[in-house]
Amino acid sequence: MIQFLLAAPRSGSGKTTMTCALLMALKRRGCAPCAFKSGPDYIDPMFHRAVLGAESRSLDLFFSAPETVRTLYAKGAAGHGAAVCEGAMGFYDGLGGVSDRASAWHLADTLDLPVLLVVEPKGQSLTLAAELKGLVNFRTPSHIAGILLNNCTARMHALLAPMLEKETGLPVLGFLPKLPEAVIGSRHLGLYTAAEVENLQQKLALLADAAEEHIDWPRLLALCEKEPPALPVQPETPPARVRIAVAQDEAFCFTYAETLESLRDYSPAVDDILKYRTYSKLLSTYVDGLLKALGPDGRIHSTFIQTEARTGRISSTEPNLQNIPIRTELGSRLRGYFVAAPGETLVDADYSQIELRILAHITGDEAMQQAFLSGADIHRATAAKIYHIPESDVTHELRTSAKAINFGIMYGKGAYSLSKDIGVSVKEAEAFLQTYLATFPNIDGYMEKTIADARQCGYVSTLFGRRRALPELASSNFNVRSSGERMARNTPIQGTAADVIKLAMVRVWKRLRNEKMESRLILTVHDELIVEAPQAEAEKAAQILREEMEGCVHYAVPLSTDVHTGKNWLEAH
């Protein structure tokens, strides 16, 4: 597992910028990163959340004992491939500014994390080496393992890196250049909150692009690979009743999830506070954010990017309309506010299990192909086989577990990750995987051949011939190679699905144009196309979506679509 803490000699060195850049790049690499922040900070974690789409947790050694912090870190890192901690202030600046207690160094020492120092080489050269040596020698151990240069030109990096490595003995792991278009503004006492930053997702994408280009990833990943943190055994103690108060206004616009969760057993009020927190996040992130993006025509216009995702998937930004919640009942209700114009209807067509159908085709596995061709529910059929029960006895929970295995195979999940996903022991998860591979025997052979071919030629291809370079496969670092292998397994499948949806979009658009219809293609969300149609054209539009999406390619397993209509997005999905 990749684990490190980002620190700096002083505030204003670019820790948050570097953290967001590395988190975004790790996310693109398929490392499933999680994030933490040193101390009681609520602003920086907002930016972490903007990158990850998940909570970033604070680790505060002033309010929490070291064993508590280690527990919080282990719980937060569980199931992730990378954990990134962002320090606060200067590296050794702790309580009262005169102690190292609760400093970034104290956190690194408590968690035994390698530290990457973010430094801005402004007005310094050899003196910078002296400053860094002082930081290394100030405490033993310092945990400082490498240097990252911020706001640095390629020429300056080429000049400074050899000198700094010679003088300090620390590797220089790359740099971020000056990116005026990606600057996150600051004000008194800190950054603006994530919700206040215009074009944030675009800025994050630019930072990730720069990190991918200018960071020495093989060295960084090799330096920061550690065993995943172990969860300590907690003694069973009966919860005591406590009184809890929460302040909430324009200034106190935050709560700490980890604090509330730790108090859950002590007061029934905590569940209400967590519920409020969920509503507040939906309001600020989606409702208020979407209202700000409302155009003069009363509509929201997103920007779609074809080149950001390495798999070839189209992404959306400012606002991200592909990130509107659907997995929770509360979140999905937001889709009810995306409504068709008066007299018009939304027609929504979604590919059914397209990646698994491509997997069945590309591997040539007869058992999987037959399951689709017979019209069986592939997840139910898989559950019946791995649990050795009739399909009629497959419960919703067992089907969900089988679904996790079906998709986990494509993403290269092993027994450990799968056990976390479906709530079983590692031994049981391993048995399920072996049963799965015996049931669909061509899959494992195909995956191994794909990785071997990619390692030999340096890339993988979709069924359309679009290539993705995988230099990670040549790395000497096990974790980097493993990440490359996961990408090699998944890209031909997910990448082909991305190619298919683009082809389908073009065919649908041409068909609507050629038949002189007023219906318009208005949105794509991964494997989903949405058309706004006059009510009189809705049935015809649904037919066109189905015909063009299912007929754009012909594989051993036919593509299938679910098509629905409604006055709003929720009804139509």
PyMOL commands that set and color helices and strands:
alter all, ss='L'
color gray80, all
select helices_A, chain A and resi 15-28+43-52+66-77+95-97+104-111+126-138+154-168+180-182+194-196+200-214+217-223+257-262+264-266+269-292+321-323+329-337+354-363+366-373+378-387+391-393+396-410+415-422+426-439+441-457+471-474+478-514+535-551+569-572
alter helices_A, ss='H'
color red, helices_A
select strands_A, chain A and resi 2-7+33-38+57-59+82-86+115-119+144-150+172-176+186-187+190-191+303-305+315-317+344-351+459-461+467-469+520-525+528-534+561-566
alter strands_A, ss='S'
color yellow, strands_A
deselect
rebuild
show_as cartoon
